[in-house]
Structures are given as C-alpha cells and as structure tokens.
Amino acid sequence: MNIIDLVKDLFSIAKKSGNIELNMKLIDLNEKIVELQSEMSRLQKENDDLNKQISTESDIEYHEDPYLTRKIDEKPIKYCAACWASEKILVPIQALDNYAYRCPHCNVRILITAKRKQLIRGNLFI
Ligand SMILES: [Zn+2]
C-alpha cells in the first residue's frame, strides 16, 4: 500500500469516526506529504543533474587553451571552457579563423595558442 492509499484509508476511517480533530490532523498530514513529494521530486532532479555532470566531467579533456573536448565525440568538437566552468553546459565554439574561436553563448573569444605557436614557428622557418 502506498502512502496516498494509506492516507485515503485514514480519511475514510476518520470520517466514519466523526472525530473533527483527527480529520484536521489528517488534512495537515496530507499537506505535509504533498510538500515532501514536491521536495523529493526536486531533489531527484538535482541528483540526476549532478550524476549527469559527474558523468560528463569524467568524459572531458582539458587543454592548454580555454576549450574542452569530449572523449566520447567521434570527431573532436571544441567546447567553451568558460560556459562549462560557470554553467556546466557544453557549448561548441565557432571558428573565426585558423586559431581564433568565439563562443556563441557567452561570446568569449578563444585564441588557440598551440596553433598560433605552430603558425609563428612555421613563418619563422619559411
Ligand atoms: Zn561560452
């Protein structure tokens, strides 16, 4: 028997008894149960979100530059590290050129140092 059925049975018994105080206490109990169910739903959602975050965090690879990639992506996608740090959302960054990207969510500009260094080195040796 779940708690709702139990409360219904108690309401039925209390109604038959004609005990007004008992009926009032059952109404209070029912309100508390509704509050607890609402809180439990909120906590379950929060728990699900945190579990997703932990799962995602274990899949993330951090780089020297402020972007992230995920091990699970077949083709590497660069995500905004700022959005992950502040909001725990993965936003793919958009390429502006060979070594500069922009986040469409927080609008941060990301310069890829490693590529820029390769480009500078390449120019120095040509
Ligand atoms: Zn961002």
Backbone and ligand atoms as CSV (ligand in chain L), in Angstrom:
chain,resi,resn,atom,element,x,y,z
A,1,MET,N,N,0.854,-1.186,0.000
A,1,MET,CA,C,0.000,0.000,0.000
A,1,MET,C,C,0.893,1.240,0.000
A,2,ASN,N,N,0.655,2.130,-0.972
A,2,ASN,CA,C,1.475,3.348,-0.983
A,2,ASN,C,C,0.892,4.390,-0.014
A,3,ILE,N,N,1.623,5.462,0.173
A,3,ILE,CA,C,1.250,6.448,1.199
A,3,ILE,C,C,-0.069,7.159,0.865
A,4,ILE,N,N,-0.351,7.363,-0.419
A,4,ILE,CA,C,-1.600,8.027,-0.825
A,4,ILE,C,C,-2.800,7.149,-0.457
A,5,ASP,N,N,-2.689,5.841,-0.756
A,5,ASP,CA,C,-3.772,4.917,-0.398
A,5,ASP,C,C,-3.947,4.844,1.109
A,6,LEU,N,N,-2.836,4.863,1.818
A,6,LEU,CA,C,-2.888,4.821,3.281
A,6,LEU,C,C,-3.621,6.057,3.831
A,7,VAL,N,N,-3.314,7.236,3.295
A,7,VAL,CA,C,-3.967,8.474,3.740
A,7,VAL,C,C,-5.460,8.438,3.401
A,8,LYS,N,N,-5.786,7.915,2.216
A,8,LYS,CA,C,-7.207,7.796,1.835
A,8,LYS,C,C,-7.950,6.905,2.827
A,9,ASP,N,N,-7.331,5.785,3.187
A,9,ASP,CA,C,-7.943,4.885,4.174
A,9,ASP,C,C,-8.128,5.594,5.514
A,10,LEU,N,N,-7.096,6.347,5.919
A,10,LEU,CA,C,-7.185,7.074,7.193
A,10,LEU,C,C,-8.290,8.130,7.147
A,11,PHE,N,N,-8.423,8.822,5.997
A,11,PHE,CA,C,-9.506,9.805,5.846
A,11,PHE,C,C,-10.863,9.114,5.988
A,12,SER,N,N,-10.991,7.963,5.374
A,12,SER,CA,C,-12.250,7.217,5.431
A,12,SER,C,C,-12.581,6.800,6.868
A,13,ILE,N,N,-11.580,6.296,7.563
A,13,ILE,CA,C,-11.781,5.867,8.956
A,13,ILE,C,C,-12.119,7.074,9.838
A,14,ALA,N,N,-11.389,8.180,9.620
A,14,ALA,CA,C,-11.616,9.378,10.422
A,14,ALA,C,C,-13.011,9.944,10.175
A,15,LYS,N,N,-13.444,9.898,8.895
A,15,LYS,CA,C,-14.779,10.411,8.553
A,15,LYS,C,C,-15.861,9.602,9.278
A,16,LYS,N,N,-15.677,8.292,9.264
A,16,LYS,CA,C,-16.652,7.415,9.945
A,16,LYS,C,C,-16.672,7.665,11.448
A,17,SER,N,N,-15.501,7.990,12.015
A,17,SER,CA,C,-15.417,8.195,13.470
A,17,SER,C,C,-16.070,9.512,13.896
A,18,GLY,N,N,-16.139,10.486,12.934
A,18,GLY,CA,C,-16.722,11.781,13.273
A,18,GLY,C,C,-15.813,12.634,14.137
A,19,ASN,N,N,-14.545,12.238,14.258
A,19,ASN,CA,C,-13.583,12.983,15.079
A,19,ASN,C,C,-13.003,14.139,14.253
A,20,ILE,N,N,-13.478,15.350,14.538
A,20,ILE,CA,C,-13.065,16.538,13.771
A,20,ILE,C,C,-11.571,16.815,13.930
A,21,GLU,N,N,-11.058,16.684,15.146
A,21,GLU,CA,C,-9.630,16.935,15.393
A,21,GLU,C,C,-8.769,15.963,14.573
A,22,LEU,N,N,-9.178,14.695,14.520
A,22,LEU,CA,C,-8.442,13.704,13.734
A,22,LEU,C,C,-8.483,14.062,12.243
A,23,ASN,N,N,-9.648,14.498,11.746
A,23,ASN,CA,C,-9.766,14.921,10.350
A,23,ASN,C,C,-8.841,16.103,10.043
A,24,MET,N,N,-8.801,17.068,10.967
A,24,MET,CA,C,-7.929,18.234,10.771
A,24,MET,C,C,-6.454,17.814,10.740
A,25,LYS,N,N,-6.078,16.906,11.621
A,25,LYS,CA,C,-4.680,16.422,11.648
A,25,LYS,C,C,-4.354,15.666,10.350
A,26,LEU,N,N,-5.315,14.937,9.819
A,26,LEU,CA,C,-5.079,14.223,8.557
A,26,LEU,C,C,-4.929,15.191,7.387
A,27,ILE,N,N,-5.683,16.284,7.421
A,27,ILE,CA,C,-5.533,17.311,6.373
A,27,ILE,C,C,-4.127,17.906,6.452
A,28,ASP,N,N,-3.666,18.197,7.689
A,28,ASP,CA,C,-2.291,18.704,7.871
A,28,ASP,C,C,-1.269,17.680,7.350
A,29,LEU,N,N,-1.500,16.410,7.694
A,29,LEU,CA,C,-0.596,15.348,7.259
A,29,LEU,C,C,-0.555,15.271,5.726
A,30,ASN,N,N,-1.723,15.374,5.106
A,30,ASN,CA,C,-1.793,15.323,3.644
A,30,ASN,C,C,-1.004,16.478,3.014
A,31,GLU,N,N,-1.117,17.673,3.594
A,31,GLU,CA,C,-0.364,18.824,3.086
A,31,GLU,C,C,1.144,18.591,3.211
A,32,LYS,N,N,1.556,18.019,4.337
A,32,LYS,CA,C,2.991,17.728,4.543
A,32,LYS,C,C,3.478,16.694,3.531
A,33,ILE,N,N,2.648,15.704,3.258
A,33,ILE,CA,C,3.019,14.670,2.282
A,33,ILE,C,C,3.207,15.298,0.902
A,34,VAL,N,N,2.287,16.193,0.515
A,34,VAL,CA,C,2.406,16.872,-0.783
A,34,VAL,C,C,3.695,17.683,-0.833
A,35,GLU,N,N,4.014,18.404,0.262
A,35,GLU,CA,C,5.258,19.183,0.321
A,35,GLU,C,C,6.475,18.271,0.185
A,36,LEU,N,N,6.448,17.150,0.898
A,36,LEU,CA,C,7.582,16.217,0.851
A,36,LEU,C,C,7.741,15.589,-0.534
A,37,GLN,N,N,6.615,15.275,-1.184
A,37,GLN,CA,C,6.693,14.723,-2.537
A,37,GLN,C,C,7.299,15.733,-3.502
A,38,SER,N,N,6.909,17.000,-3.347
A,38,SER,CA,C,7.454,18.051,-4.200
A,38,SER,C,C,8.965,18.201,-3.963
A,39,GLU,N,N,9.366,18.217,-2.693
A,39,GLU,CA,C,10.789,18.324,-2.348
A,39,GLU,C,C,11.561,17.108,-2.870
A,40,MET,N,N,10.970,15.933,-2.753
A,40,MET,CA,C,11.621,14.717,-3.233
A,40,MET,C,C,11.820,14.774,-4.760
A,41,SER,N,N,10.818,15.264,-5.488
A,41,SER,CA,C,10.956,15.403,-6.942
A,41,SER,C,C,12.076,16.370,-7.290
A,42,ARG,N,N,12.127,17.492,-6.547
A,42,ARG,CA,C,13.187,18.484,-6.790
A,42,ARG,C,C,14.560,17.866,-6.530
A,43,LEU,N,N,14.677,17.129,-5.426
A,43,LEU,CA,C,15.960,16.506,-5.083
A,43,LEU,C,C,16.344,15.406,-6.073
A,44,GLN,N,N,15.365,14.661,-6.571
A,44,GLN,CA,C,15.659,13.637,-7.576
A,44,GLN,C,C,16.187,14.267,-8.854
A,45,LYS,N,N,15.565,15.386,-9.265
A,45,LYS,CA,C,16.038,16.086,-10.465
A,45,LYS,C,C,17.446,16.621,-10.243
A,46,GLU,N,N,17.675,17.216,-9.062
A,46,GLU,CA,C,19.004,17.739,-8.732
A,46,GLU,C,C,20.037,16.612,-8.746
A,47,ASN,N,N,19.674,15.460,-8.182
A,47,ASN,CA,C,20.561,14.301,-8.156
A,47,ASN,C,C,20.859,13.808,-9.576
A,48,ASP,N,N,19.830,13.743,-10.409
A,48,ASP,CA,C,20.021,13.339,-11.815
A,48,ASP,C,C,20.970,14.302,-12.524
A,49,ASP,N,N,20.753,15.600,-12.301
A,49,ASP,CA,C,21.615,16.607,-12.934
A,49,ASP,C,C,23.065,16.453,-12.474
A,50,LEU,N,N,23.266,16.233,-11.171
A,50,LEU,CA,C,24.631,16.080,-10.641
A,50,LEU,C,C,25.285,14.808,-11.176
A,51,ASN,N,N,24.522,13.727,-11.282
A,51,ASN,CA,C,25.074,12.492,-11.848
A,51,ASN,C,C,25.474,12.676,-13.303
A,52,LYS,N,N,24.648,13.425,-14.062
A,52,LYS,CA,C,24.997,13.717,-15.457
A,52,LYS,C,C,26.276,14.543,-15.522
A,53,GLN,N,N,26.378,15.530,-14.602
A,53,GLN,CA,C,27.556,16.382,-14.550
A,53,GLN,C,C,28.814,15.566,-14.254
A,54,ILE,N,N,28.717,14.647,-13.294
A,54,ILE,CA,C,29.863,13.798,-12.933
A,54,ILE,C,C,30.245,12.920,-14.115
A,55,SER,N,N,29.244,12.360,-14.764
A,55,SER,CA,C,29.499,11.511,-15.929
A,55,SER,C,C,30.163,12.317,-17.039
A,56,THR,N,N,29.649,13.503,-17.301
A,56,THR,CA,C,30.213,14.364,-18.339
A,56,THR,C,C,31.623,14.794,-17.965
A,57,GLU,N,N,31.816,15.142,-16.676
A,57,GLU,CA,C,33.137,15.605,-16.218
A,57,GLU,C,C,34.209,14.538,-16.478
A,58,SER,N,N,33.853,13.267,-16.272
A,58,SER,CA,C,34.838,12.199,-16.477
A,58,SER,C,C,35.137,11.998,-17.967
A,59,ASP,N,N,34.290,12.543,-18.818
A,59,ASP,CA,C,34.445,12.400,-20.263
A,59,ASP,C,C,35.195,13.586,-20.883
A,60,ILE,N,N,35.430,14.606,-20.079
A,60,ILE,CA,C,36.018,15.847,-20.606
A,60,ILE,C,C,37.549,15.803,-20.597
A,61,GLU,N,N,38.114,16.353,-21.656
A,61,GLU,CA,C,39.564,16.525,-21.711
A,61,GLU,C,C,39.848,18.026,-21.717
A,62,TYR,N,N,40.693,18.445,-20.781
A,62,TYR,CA,C,41.077,19.857,-20.699
A,62,TYR,C,C,42.334,20.071,-21.534
A,63,HIS,N,N,42.472,21.267,-22.056
A,63,HIS,CA,C,43.610,21.583,-22.910
A,63,HIS,C,C,44.320,22.825,-22.379
A,64,GLU,N,N,45.495,23.084,-22.918
A,64,GLU,CA,C,46.264,24.270,-22.524
A,64,GLU,C,C,45.438,25.539,-22.756
A,65,ASP,N,N,44.707,25.556,-23.854
A,65,ASP,CA,C,43.867,26.714,-24.186
A,65,ASP,C,C,42.474,26.529,-23.585
A,66,PRO,N,N,41.717,27.606,-23.425
A,66,PRO,CA,C,40.423,27.534,-22.718
A,66,PRO,C,C,39.281,26.928,-23.538
A,67,TYR,N,N,39.477,25.711,-23.942
A,67,TYR,CA,C,38.392,24.953,-24.561
A,67,TYR,C,C,38.472,23.519,-24.066
A,68,LEU,N,N,37.398,22.779,-24.263
A,68,LEU,CA,C,37.307,21.391,-23.825
A,68,LEU,C,C,36.984,20.522,-25.025
A,69,THR,N,N,37.327,19.251,-24.926
A,69,THR,CA,C,36.837,18.262,-25.876
A,69,THR,C,C,36.302,17.096,-25.057
A,70,ARG,N,N,35.507,16.255,-25.693
A,70,ARG,CA,C,34.967,15.077,-25.008
A,70,ARG,C,C,35.535,13.822,-25.660
A,71,LYS,N,N,35.891,12.851,-24.802
A,71,LYS,CA,C,36.424,11.584,-25.317
A,71,LYS,C,C,35.371,10.864,-26.146
A,72,ILE,N,N,34.103,11.063,-25.818
A,72,ILE,CA,C,33.022,10.330,-26.465
A,72,ILE,C,C,32.762,10.805,-27.904
A,73,ASP,N,N,33.137,12.051,-28.236
A,73,ASP,CA,C,32.906,12.572,-29.591
A,73,ASP,C,C,33.791,11.851,-30.594
A,74,GLU,N,N,33.186,11.299,-31.647
A,74,GLU,CA,C,33.980,10.614,-32.672
A,74,GLU,C,C,34.892,11.611,-33.381
A,75,LYS,N,N,34.316,12.735,-33.785
A,75,LYS,CA,C,35.106,13.814,-34.377
A,75,LYS,C,C,35.253,14.882,-33.291
A,76,PRO,N,N,36.506,15.251,-32.914
A,76,PRO,CA,C,36.679,16.203,-31.804
A,76,PRO,C,C,35.932,17.519,-32.034
A,77,ILE,N,N,35.156,17.897,-31.056
A,77,ILE,CA,C,34.431,19.167,-31.071
A,77,ILE,C,C,34.998,19.999,-29.931
A,78,LYS,N,N,35.282,21.264,-30.198
A,78,LYS,CA,C,35.793,22.147,-29.154
A,78,LYS,C,C,34.608,22.816,-28.457
A,79,TYR,N,N,34.606,22.758,-27.112
A,79,TYR,CA,C,33.547,23.371,-26.308
A,79,TYR,C,C,34.132,24.508,-25.475
A,80,CYS,N,N,33.295,25.448,-25.139
A,80,CYS,CA,C,33.708,26.620,-24.359
A,80,CYS,C,C,33.970,26.221,-22.900
A,81,ALA,N,N,35.200,26.424,-22.445
A,81,ALA,CA,C,35.565,26.098,-21.057
A,81,ALA,C,C,34.896,27.060,-20.074
A,82,ALA,N,N,34.681,28.294,-20.493
A,82,ALA,CA,C,34.050,29.282,-19.602
A,82,ALA,C,C,32.603,28.889,-19.302
A,83,CYS,N,N,31.877,28.452,-20.327
A,83,CYS,CA,C,30.481,28.047,-20.116
A,83,CYS,C,C,30.397,26.791,-19.246
A,84,TRP,N,N,31.348,25.856,-19.441
A,84,TRP,CA,C,31.345,24.659,-18.599
A,84,TRP,C,C,31.655,25.044,-17.152
A,85,ALA,N,N,32.623,25.920,-16.932
A,85,ALA,CA,C,33.011,26.309,-15.572
A,85,ALA,C,C,31.898,27.068,-14.856
A,86,SER,N,N,31.200,27.922,-15.581
A,86,SER,CA,C,30.209,28.773,-14.911
A,86,SER,C,C,28.808,28.172,-14.874
A,87,GLU,N,N,28.406,27.459,-15.957
A,87,GLU,CA,C,27.014,26.988,-16.031
A,87,GLU,C,C,26.881,25.488,-16.220
A,88,LYS,N,N,27.993,24.810,-16.332
A,88,LYS,CA,C,28.003,23.353,-16.575
A,88,LYS,C,C,27.209,22.982,-17.826
A,89,ILE,N,N,27.395,23.794,-18.856
A,89,ILE,CA,C,26.798,23.471,-20.160
A,89,ILE,C,C,27.921,23.363,-21.177
A,90,LEU,N,N,27.733,22.479,-22.158
A,90,LEU,CA,C,28.741,22.295,-23.205
A,90,LEU,C,C,28.265,23.013,-24.461
A,91,VAL,N,N,28.958,24.088,-24.794
A,91,VAL,CA,C,28.610,24.898,-25.963
A,91,VAL,C,C,29.743,24.784,-26.979
A,92,PRO,N,N,29.485,24.213,-28.160
A,92,PRO,CA,C,30.530,24.165,-29.187
A,92,PRO,C,C,30.924,25.588,-29.592
A,93,ILE,N,N,32.245,25.804,-29.703
A,93,ILE,CA,C,32.720,27.135,-30.093
A,93,ILE,C,C,32.817,27.203,-31.617
A,94,GLN,N,N,32.697,28.429,-32.141
A,94,GLN,CA,C,32.695,28.635,-33.596
A,94,GLN,C,C,34.048,29.175,-34.042
A,95,ALA,N,N,34.585,28.597,-35.123
A,95,ALA,CA,C,35.876,29.039,-35.649
A,95,ALA,C,C,35.717,30.389,-36.333
A,96,LEU,N,N,36.604,31.336,-35.985
A,96,LEU,CA,C,36.645,32.639,-36.657
A,96,LEU,C,C,37.707,32.616,-37.750
A,97,ASP,N,N,38.803,31.928,-37.441
A,97,ASP,CA,C,39.859,31.676,-38.428
A,97,ASP,C,C,40.630,30.454,-37.954
A,98,ASN,N,N,41.866,30.267,-38.391
A,98,ASN,CA,C,42.614,29.051,-38.062
A,98,ASN,C,C,42.949,28.915,-36.578
A,99,TYR,N,N,43.034,30.000,-35.847
A,99,TYR,CA,C,43.434,29.905,-34.445
A,99,TYR,C,C,42.585,30.751,-33.486
A,100,ALA,N,N,41.479,31.264,-33.963
A,100,ALA,CA,C,40.601,32.036,-33.096
A,100,ALA,C,C,39.171,31.493,-33.173
A,101,TYR,N,N,38.551,31.383,-32.008
A,101,TYR,CA,C,37.193,30.873,-31.908
A,101,TYR,C,C,36.367,31.836,-31.064
A,102,ARG,N,N,35.043,31.690,-31.168
A,102,ARG,CA,C,34.137,32.511,-30.369
A,102,ARG,C,C,33.039,31.600,-29.837
A,103,CYS,N,N,32.642,31.845,-28.590
A,103,CYS,CA,C,31.533,31.090,-28.011
A,103,CYS,C,C,30.221,31.816,-28.332
A,104,PRO,N,N,29.267,31.134,-28.964
A,104,PRO,CA,C,28.004,31.799,-29.307
A,104,PRO,C,C,27.116,32.039,-28.086
A,105,HIS,N,N,27.444,31.412,-26.954
A,105,HIS,CA,C,26.621,31.588,-25.753
A,105,HIS,C,C,27.128,32.750,-24.889
A,106,CYS,N,N,28.414,32.706,-24.498
A,106,CYS,CA,C,28.951,33.759,-23.608
A,106,CYS,C,C,29.778,34.791,-24.379
A,107,ASN,N,N,29.971,34.538,-25.663
A,107,ASN,CA,C,30.648,35.474,-26.559
A,107,ASN,C,C,32.145,35.645,-26.281
A,108,VAL,N,N,32.748,34.760,-25.491
A,108,VAL,CA,C,34.182,34.856,-25.223
A,108,VAL,C,C,34.952,34.491,-26.493
A,109,ARG,N,N,36.083,35.167,-26.707
A,109,ARG,CA,C,36.966,34.841,-27.850
A,109,ARG,C,C,38.097,33.965,-27.317
A,110,ILE,N,N,38.373,32.899,-28.036
A,110,ILE,CA,C,39.383,31.932,-27.605
A,110,ILE,C,C,40.466,31.864,-28.669
A,111,LEU,N,N,41.705,32.138,-28.246
A,111,LEU,CA,C,42.840,32.026,-29.154
A,111,LEU,C,C,43.547,30.714,-28.878
A,112,ILE,N,N,43.733,29.928,-29.911
A,112,ILE,CA,C,44.374,28.623,-29.753
A,112,ILE,C,C,45.878,28.832,-29.802
A,113,THR,N,N,46.501,28.832,-28.635
A,113,THR,CA,C,47.921,29.131,-28.505
A,113,THR,C,C,48.793,28.152,-29.282
A,114,ALA,N,N,48.499,26.858,-29.134
A,114,ALA,CA,C,49.344,25.850,-29.787
A,114,ALA,C,C,49.374,26.066,-31.291
A,115,LYS,N,N,48.211,26.295,-31.908
A,115,LYS,CA,C,48.164,26.513,-33.362
A,115,LYS,C,C,48.879,27.810,-33.731
A,116,ARG,N,N,48.691,28.854,-32.868
A,116,ARG,CA,C,49.326,30.140,-33.141
A,116,ARG,C,C,50.851,29.984,-33.094
A,117,LYS,N,N,51.326,29.195,-32.090
A,117,LYS,CA,C,52.768,28.956,-31.984
A,117,LYS,C,C,53.276,28.203,-33.213
A,118,GLN,N,N,52.505,27.186,-33.648
A,118,GLN,CA,C,52.900,26.434,-34.844
A,118,GLN,C,C,52.953,27.363,-36.045
A,119,LEU,N,N,51.947,28.255,-36.138
A,119,LEU,CA,C,51.893,29.182,-37.247
A,119,LEU,C,C,53.098,30.117,-37.225
A,120,ILE,N,N,53.438,30.644,-36.025
A,120,ILE,CA,C,54.589,31.545,-35.892
A,120,ILE,C,C,55.874,30.800,-36.234
A,121,ARG,N,N,56.002,29.573,-35.664
A,121,ARG,CA,C,57.186,28.764,-35.952
A,121,ARG,C,C,57.296,28.501,-37.449
A,122,GLY,N,N,56.164,28.169,-38.052
A,122,GLY,CA,C,56.143,27.894,-39.495
A,122,GLY,C,C,56.611,29.098,-40.281
A,123,ASN,N,N,56.147,30.302,-39.887
A,123,ASN,CA,C,56.563,31.521,-40.587
A,123,ASN,C,C,58.036,31.817,-40.392
A,124,LEU,N,N,58.568,31.485,-39.192
A,124,LEU,CA,C,59.967,31.758,-38.917
A,124,LEU,C,C,60.879,30.856,-39.732
A,125,PHE,N,N,60.427,29.652,-39.990
A,125,PHE,CA,C,61.276,28.696,-40.694
A,125,PHE,C,C,61.102,28.738,-42.201
A,126,ILE,N,N,60.119,29.478,-42.688
A,126,ILE,CA,C,59.922,29.510,-44.150
A,126,ILE,C,C,60.856,30.528,-44.759
L,1,ZN,ZN,ZN,30.927,30.198,-23.541
